[in-house]
Amino acid sequence: MLFSKKGICHVIFQNACLSRIFFLLLVTTSCGFPLSQPTPTALPLDTPVPLPTATPLPSVLTVCLGQEPNTLYPFGGPNAAARSVLAAINDGPIDTIGYEYQPVILTQLPSLENGDTQIVRTPVQAGGQIVDADGNLVLLKQGTRVRPAGCRGDDCILTYDGTSPLEMDQMIVNFRLRPDLTWADGTPLTADDSVYAFTLASAAGSIANTFLIDRTQTYETADAQTVQWWGKPGYIDTAYFTNFWAPAPKHVWSEFPADQLPTIDIASRSPLGWGPYMIQEWAAGDHITLTKNPYYFRAAEGYPKFDTLSFRFIADPNIALSELVAGRCDILDPTIRLDNQAGLLQQMQTAEQAQAFFAPGMTIEWLGIGTTPAVYDDGYDTNFQKDRQDIFPMHTPDRASPTVSTVNQL
């Protein structure tokens, strides 16, 4: 999503068409903020003519969503529209620009090279929780296949005998926060807020991906600006530098039990953030209005560029396009389905009313024909019914047809 530059509104349409191609439509229009100019009064020739002074009007950016957010509580399963709003309330903590990860509220991304990531040898005992050689989270016992410390390939995997001393690799990652981060109410944002977020994500009833949570041994505060993540023994995560939980305002939310947060307004309808904007109003069924966060850590750089950010809810894409043409929508969010509007968008570009950008989406299509696992590929025997029916036989009827698969990423 792009925001307006000075004096110009950039409007984006983004969605998937039937061929799985996402459309980004960048429309350049006048921002439509007329300035009222007083009519000068005729004065004698020897009298200096005063220049009129125009009072700048507040700048407003209107984003039209295809649905109303279901909740703004980050651990309550926010829908796509809610995530668009949350992106304006918070910033980062890690962004992806040109397929490259960039730290936003961290001083740097941890790595083995800068010393913020370590892989250490740690002793493990029978009955302890580890990640086995197949990537499964298990209790160590006799017969468990493991990779001992220093083992990265399959040729060094061993089967645990249940008694011998064993060491495995364990990852430790340090995440260092910027020291100038502040919540929208002026309270400093600290590492403890990220640890609190991990606690909420781990709580019963939280709607969160538990894969990383289950493989986390410890997530704790090292100092006011540093969080330390410890993985379970045997878990070597290639994306370790993203294992940081976006902070939650502990000083406000901790006054309530975790199971109440999804239902109370301060967490679900007007959550406090550290980003460029803060919630001013949520008019159910119509719009959400945000205003500038005076404590935003990039305010000195002139951000955000708009005084007010308005999210309108428009489910019908045709109405949304009409509102765009009328100047009542500056950005059409990807939640507005433009699957059937590709021709119209191209016409708008031809008429120089818009610029359309066609970008690959993240959808993966898989087509499997006549699939037969390798374990079945030992001869096709229908008499003893040892094999599944071969729906698409190839040239040799006495053999299982080979697997034919196609993966398209468009």
C-alpha atoms as one frame of an Amber mdcrd trajectory, in Angstrom:
protein
   0.000   0.000   0.000   1.387   3.421  -1.014   0.528   6.680   0.662   0.207
  10.078  -0.938   3.159  12.277  -1.750   2.951  16.020  -1.219   0.184  17.421
  -3.371  -0.655  14.146  -5.062  -2.884  11.298  -4.039  -1.691   7.869  -5.098
  -4.439   5.325  -5.188  -3.876   1.605  -5.216  -6.113  -1.254  -6.145  -4.765
  -4.663  -5.276  -6.470  -8.007  -5.540  -6.317 -11.401  -7.156  -7.943 -11.975
 -10.544  -9.171 -15.320 -11.786  -5.707 -16.187 -13.091  -4.256 -15.579  -9.642
  -2.633 -12.312 -10.762  -2.828  -9.437  -8.328  -3.626  -6.010  -9.720  -2.077
  -2.904  -8.287  -3.656   0.217  -9.685  -1.956   3.471  -8.957  -4.237   6.389
  -9.721  -2.919   9.913  -9.612  -5.544  12.528  -8.933  -5.827  15.923  -7.429
  -6.151  15.664  -3.681  -9.162  17.885  -3.833  -8.312  20.210  -0.957  -9.415
  23.676  -2.274  -8.073  26.649  -0.448 -10.398  29.586   0.098  -8.854  32.777
  -1.299 -10.347  36.168  -0.304 -11.008  38.619  -3.130  -8.602  41.573  -2.792
 -10.158  45.040  -2.520  -9.012  47.749  -4.921  -6.660  50.144  -3.131  -5.021
  53.399  -4.099  -1.920  52.984  -6.229   0.333  54.207  -3.455  -1.039  51.658
  -0.973   0.784  48.267  -0.766  -1.536  45.365  -1.600  -1.450  42.814   1.258
  -0.983  39.231   0.178  -3.776  36.891   1.293  -2.765  34.222   3.787  -4.464
  30.886   3.364  -4.925  28.617   6.363  -3.870  25.069   5.441  -6.688  22.584
   5.673  -6.078  19.301   7.517  -4.893  16.639   5.098  -7.061  13.527   4.995
  -6.401  10.169   3.341  -9.395   7.878   2.848  -8.844   4.139   2.497 -11.847
   2.081   1.425 -12.001  -1.458   2.804 -13.995  -4.330   1.379 -15.211  -5.371
   4.821 -15.435  -4.078   8.354 -12.722  -5.263  10.750 -13.952  -8.072  12.977
 -11.588  -7.090  15.811  -8.420  -5.075  16.327  -7.187  -7.405  19.073  -4.078
  -8.952  17.480  -4.607 -12.324  19.197  -8.316 -12.496  18.404  -7.985 -13.585
  14.773  -8.209 -10.205  12.995  -9.443 -10.403   9.405  -7.677  -8.820   6.414
  -9.397  -5.451   6.872  -8.416  -5.377  10.537  -4.801  -6.090   9.643  -4.815
  -3.061   7.315  -5.986  -0.848  10.180  -3.489  -2.361  12.610  -0.689  -1.578
  10.146  -1.473   2.117  10.652  -1.632   1.840  14.441   1.641  -0.054  14.708
   4.799   0.060  12.627   6.715  -3.107  11.844   8.202  -4.555  13.964   9.928
  -6.045  10.892   9.067  -5.128   7.301   9.828  -6.780   3.974  11.056  -4.459
   1.230  12.059  -5.949  -2.097  11.993  -9.436  -0.545  14.492  -8.240   2.057
  13.698  -8.151   5.789  14.204  -4.719   7.335  14.150  -3.851  11.060  11.644
  -1.147  11.997  11.551  -0.937  15.784  14.701  -3.042  16.223  18.172  -1.551
  15.999  19.250  -4.425  13.735  18.231  -7.876  12.661  20.041 -10.492  14.767
  22.528 -12.696  12.979  25.414 -15.029  13.654  27.721 -12.418  12.121  26.735
  -9.546  14.443  26.736 -11.774  17.520  23.044 -11.417  18.390  22.485 -15.056
  17.432  24.295 -18.029  18.911  24.082 -21.798  18.547  25.236 -23.470  21.757
  25.649 -27.069  22.861  23.185 -28.030  25.562  22.861 -31.340  27.451  19.506
 -33.104  27.153  17.998 -35.839  29.299  15.475 -38.583  28.713  11.977 -37.215
  29.201  12.936 -33.697  28.129  11.197 -31.968  25.220  13.275 -31.684  22.049
  12.900 -31.405  18.296  13.859 -34.721  16.709  15.673 -35.369  13.441  12.397
 -35.162  11.518  11.469 -31.749  12.969   8.835 -33.094  15.342   8.428 -31.864
  18.898   8.800 -34.977  21.076   9.852 -36.185  24.493  13.326 -37.689  24.301
  13.251 -41.422  24.882  14.932 -44.600  23.760  14.593 -45.003  20.002  14.250
 -41.284  19.234  16.166 -40.225  16.127  18.111 -37.060  16.942  20.805 -34.837
  15.559  23.539 -34.466  18.173  25.344 -31.138  18.627  27.075 -30.057  15.431
  25.075 -32.407  13.210  23.420 -30.715  10.230  23.028 -33.541   7.715  21.323
 -36.909   7.673  24.552 -38.908   7.790  25.145 -38.022  11.455  21.669 -38.773
  12.821  21.716 -41.234  15.699  19.110 -43.222  17.576  19.069 -42.411  21.266
  19.673 -45.413  23.513  17.912 -43.879  26.493  20.943 -43.666  28.828  24.027
 -42.248  27.129  24.914 -38.565  27.680  23.669 -36.453  24.783  24.205 -32.860
  23.722  22.123 -31.066  21.099  22.280 -27.662  19.455  20.172 -24.831  20.841
  19.599 -21.378  19.327  19.704 -18.167  21.397  18.659 -14.927  19.687  18.786
 -11.359  21.041  16.345  -8.716  19.760  17.323  -5.124  20.584  14.635  -2.425
  20.548  15.192   1.172  19.534  15.507   3.323  22.665  13.112   6.029  21.394
   9.929   3.948  21.163   6.804   5.253  22.884   3.190   4.162  23.085   0.592
   6.621  21.784  -0.188   7.693  25.369   3.440   8.713  25.982   4.472   5.610
  27.960   7.877   4.190  26.951   7.738   0.917  25.022  10.095  -1.702  26.504
  11.178  -5.294  25.996   8.707  -6.326  28.671   5.864  -5.368  26.313   7.094
  -7.926  23.773   7.373 -10.623  26.451   3.835  -9.745  27.548   2.661 -10.194
  23.940   4.250 -13.654  23.878   2.340 -14.478  27.064  -0.941 -13.372  25.465
  -0.230 -15.327  22.280   0.448 -18.429  24.382  -2.703 -18.044  26.501  -5.574
 -20.498  26.178  -8.154 -19.218  23.714  -5.690 -17.044  21.835  -5.957 -17.303
  18.055  -2.298 -17.536  17.110   0.025 -19.842  15.206   1.412 -22.156  17.867
   4.179 -23.720  15.764   6.858 -21.282  16.935   5.356 -20.963  20.423   5.614
 -24.742  20.877   9.269 -24.688  19.805  10.181 -21.804  22.087  11.825 -22.811
  25.346  12.151 -19.312  26.795  11.163 -15.795  25.738  12.383 -13.333  28.313
  13.633  -9.828  29.025  17.405  -9.432  29.111  17.244  -5.674  29.800  14.845
  -2.777  29.148  15.507  -2.835  25.396  16.521  -6.465  24.822  14.423  -9.610
  24.435  16.037 -13.040  24.338  14.548 -16.029  22.528  15.641 -19.598  23.314
  14.564 -22.395  20.992  13.965 -25.972  22.092  17.043 -28.216  21.771  17.343
 -29.495  18.227  15.287 -26.670  16.680  17.489 -24.818  14.186  15.259 -22.160
  12.644  16.477 -20.552   9.415  14.114 -17.590   9.989  15.256 -17.078  13.592
  15.617 -13.306  13.057  11.815 -12.986  12.813  11.070 -14.768  16.120  10.027
 -11.531  17.777   6.534 -10.874  19.116   5.053  -7.462  18.283   4.700  -5.565
  21.600   1.395  -5.247  23.461   0.677  -2.370  25.900   1.203  -4.189  29.178
   0.672  -1.047  31.257  -2.941  -0.881  29.977  -4.003  -4.420  29.144  -2.499
  -6.204  32.146  -5.217  -4.681  34.337  -7.602  -7.214  32.788  -7.477 -11.027
  32.597  -6.200 -12.266  29.244  -9.483 -14.028  28.459 -11.380 -10.693  28.712
  -9.185  -8.744  26.301 -10.893 -10.006  23.113 -14.201  -8.519  24.302 -13.240
  -5.141  25.802 -12.907  -1.956  23.767  -9.400  -0.950  24.831  -8.056  -4.096
  23.176 -10.553  -4.966  20.444 -11.811  -1.580  19.193  -9.307   1.099  20.237
  -5.986  -0.623  20.931  -3.002   1.498  21.840  -0.133   1.374  19.360   3.325
   2.814  18.740   2.851   3.604  15.041   1.949   6.743  13.074  -1.758   6.837
  13.935  -4.150   6.202  16.812  -7.847   5.353  16.897 -10.167   8.344  17.280
 -13.543   6.844  16.348 -15.102   3.575  15.169 -18.586   4.141  13.703 -19.913
   0.608  13.368 -20.889  -0.310   9.833 -19.476   2.879   8.328 -15.923   3.957
   9.101 -12.920   4.123  11.443 -11.102   7.438  11.882  -7.469   7.686  12.965
  -5.443  10.751  13.893  -1.725  11.421  14.195   0.163   9.855  17.071   2.106
  12.778  18.618   4.629  10.330  20.116   5.446   8.501  16.875   9.190   7.874
  16.803   9.470   9.152  13.212   7.505  12.361  13.801  10.695  14.452  13.553
  11.126  13.146   9.986   7.724  14.546   9.024   5.724  11.327   9.328   2.938
  10.563   8.970   2.142  12.817   6.015  -1.594  12.998   6.690  -3.325  14.501
   9.686  -6.263  12.121   9.478  -6.579   8.579   8.129 -10.108   7.369   7.445
 -11.108   3.762   6.720 -14.508   3.383   5.042 -16.302   0.045   4.654 -17.549
  -0.658   1.111 -18.256  -4.278   0.209 -19.406  -3.731  -3.400 -16.410  -3.212
  -5.745 -18.550  -1.275  -8.240 -19.600   1.189  -5.557 -15.986   1.420  -4.417
 -14.859   2.317  -7.946 -17.593   4.933  -8.174 -16.489   6.400  -4.846 -12.944
   6.488  -6.162 -13.961   8.413  -9.270 -15.990  10.785  -7.078 -12.933  11.418
  -4.908 -14.403   9.872  -1.780 -11.893   7.006  -1.800  -8.171   7.627  -2.182
  -7.069   4.009  -1.800  -8.970   0.813  -2.524  -7.711  -1.803  -0.088  -6.985
  -5.345  -1.362 -10.037  -6.525   0.618 -12.169  -4.983  -2.154 -12.429  -7.784
  -4.683 -11.445  -6.560  -8.137 -11.277 -10.006  -9.727 -13.633  -9.038 -12.542
 -12.335  -5.504 -13.049  -9.118  -6.215 -14.953 -10.494  -4.887 -18.246 -11.787
  -1.709 -16.634  -8.473  -1.087 -14.901  -6.627  -1.467 -18.190  -9.059   0.970
 -19.837  -8.387   3.486 -17.085  -4.682   3.138 -17.737  -5.148   3.578 -21.491
  -7.165   6.712 -20.835  -4.335   7.951 -18.600  -6.671   7.982 -15.650  -4.584
   5.450 -13.818  -1.481   3.329 -13.815  -2.010  -0.384 -13.398   0.662  -2.613
 -11.918   0.437  -6.371 -12.374   2.332  -8.242  -9.698   2.643 -11.956  -8.862
   0.593 -13.115  -5.924   1.485 -15.514  -3.172  -1.017 -18.194  -4.207   0.391
 -21.631  -4.986  -1.602 -24.008  -7.175  -1.003 -27.749  -7.034  -2.363 -30.288
  -9.514  -1.649 -33.957  -8.842  -2.591 -36.503 -11.524  -2.412 -40.235 -10.969
  -0.406 -39.771  -7.814   1.171 -42.896  -6.414   3.528 -42.731  -3.428   6.987
 -44.219  -3.941   6.218 -47.010  -1.472   3.641 -48.340  -3.946   5.993 -48.280
  -6.910   6.985 -51.923  -6.644   4.661 -53.387  -9.259   0.937 -53.020  -9.695
  -0.959 -56.038  -8.364  -4.751 -55.861  -8.530  -5.262 -59.520  -7.605  -4.165
 -59.054  -4.028  -5.356 -55.418  -3.819  -2.017 -54.260  -2.484  -2.203 -51.019
  -4.439  -4.661 -48.211  -4.915  -6.486 -47.987  -8.230  -4.378 -46.325 -10.919
  -6.833 -43.775 -12.321  -4.501 -42.528 -15.074  -2.502 -45.538 -16.338   0.510
 -44.800 -18.517   2.058 -47.042 -21.178   2.603 -50.132 -19.055  -0.564 -51.451
 -17.402   1.387 -53.781 -15.135   3.159 -50.909 -13.421   1.817 -48.043 -11.347
   1.788 -44.822 -13.262   4.515 -42.390 -12.251   3.587 -39.328 -10.276   2.783
 -36.315 -12.404   2.578 -33.032 -10.572   2.603 -29.418 -11.462   3.329 -26.507
  -9.185   2.547 -23.040 -10.458   3.317 -19.890  -8.607   1.746 -17.053 -10.536
